[in-house]
Amino acid sequence: MKYIKTFNENINRFEIEAICKKYNIKNYIINEDDSIDVDGNVNLKRNNLRVLPLKFRNVTGDFNCSLNRLTSLKGSPQSVGGIFECNNNQLTSLDGGPQNIGGNFHCEFNKLTSLEGTPKSVGGDFRCSDNQLTSLEGGPQSIGGYFECGGNQLTTLEGAPKRVGGFFDCTYNQLTSLVGCPQNIGGNFYCSDNQLTTLEGVPRRVGEYFSCDNNNLKNIDHLPKTYKKLGIKGNPISKILDLFTKPDEYGLISNREDKELIMDFTYREIIQQDKLLANRLVEFLYDIDKPKTREELIELLKNDYEIR
């Protein structure tokens, strides 16, 4: 079987040129350390690679090494002007990856257990979903676009970015708290399908849609001060909100009147430490002309709340 050299061995200029021709890499220069700079894009997608074939330094365009069998990013460019994609490999670490990214960084569908080795700032989107992450520590702290970390094994959001320009998605994890998440999210905030029992730590501002569906929320304390639409179905508290709100066809609460009713409901402290004060709820519903008797409420909510 023919032995094929990899970038970390001594290869000469002619071999580098042959590899660049094979992978259609153009507009490159070879540096003194045998790394290459590329003015343009590098596409190594779907080549069944176990290692990167060259040592890259700077790439002005996109760099795509997704859908291979890579177990390491050794040889990756340290600066990428556009998008960096290493998704759908067998990576357990991002060590050796780029430290300066102008566009998106995609590393989803690997076997990552840590975000150590990522750049501190990503100009576009950052996707690390569907890995084996238990922590966001070591990850980027500033994201120009969206941040997606769903489908991992996260129990905390400590270490999450401080600034996210687009949406933030942490669905399908094992979160019991939102402490550590960004406090200002420009787009949607998705934290559905976790194990949340409280909204403590929720962002102060969500630019668009706030979804916390399918958790175990029994109150809505700590709701964001600003949001456009609220999704909260599939929680114990939604049985109460359904008594006085009018969600749209997608189950979203968005009209101003319902938002004001939710604020009034919270202000009256009808739920205290997951205990429902039934008489206060009866009074609240009577005041808004949607009356229910204490007996009706007990029958509806007895499986979810301790009722007083």
Beta strands, then each sheet from edge to edge (+ up, - down):
strand 1: 28-30
strand 2: 36-38
strand 3: 42-43
strand 4: 56-59
strand 5: 63-64
strand 6: 79-80
strand 7: 84-85
strand 8: 100-101
strand 9: 105-106
strand 10: 121-122
strand 11: 126-127
strand 12: 142-143
strand 13: 147-148
strand 14: 163-164
strand 15: 168-169
strand 16: 184-185
strand 17: 189-190
strand 18: 205-206
strand 19: 209-211
strand 20: 229-231
strand 21: 252-253
strand 22: 271-272
strand 23: 275-276
strand 24: 306-307
sheet 1: 1+ 2- 4- 6- 8-
sheet 2: 3+ 5+ 7+ 9+ 11+ 13+ 15+ 17+ 19+ 20+ 21-
sheet 3: 10+ 12+ 14+
sheet 4: 16+ 18+
sheet 5: 22+ 23- 24-
end
